[in-house]
Amino acid sequence: MPMGPACATFVTYPARLAGKTLANMVFVGPVDPTGNNWFPKDQMAMGIPINIAMKMDEDLEKSFIIKRHDVAYPKVRCEIKK
């Protein structure tokens, strides 16, 4: 997980607009504490470079999302207790 503002996780790092950002990396976050008041606490986001997103779309028919839709998007979601 990268450090920095939420916008870096969602846009700057995946688009490689920041110096020394590695190619073909998927970023999970946000880890920025200023996002705590607006980002849902029970969710995380991924920043995906466009080339990886396009490859994911091309392989969608082979993906578990299509083959196991009930696993990828369950009708009943269990609450994780802390």
Secondary structure, DSSP 8 states (H G I E B T S, - for coil): ---S-HHIIIIITTTT-STT--TT--EEE---GGGGGTS-TT--EEE--HHHHHHHHHTGGGSHHHHTHHHHS-SS------
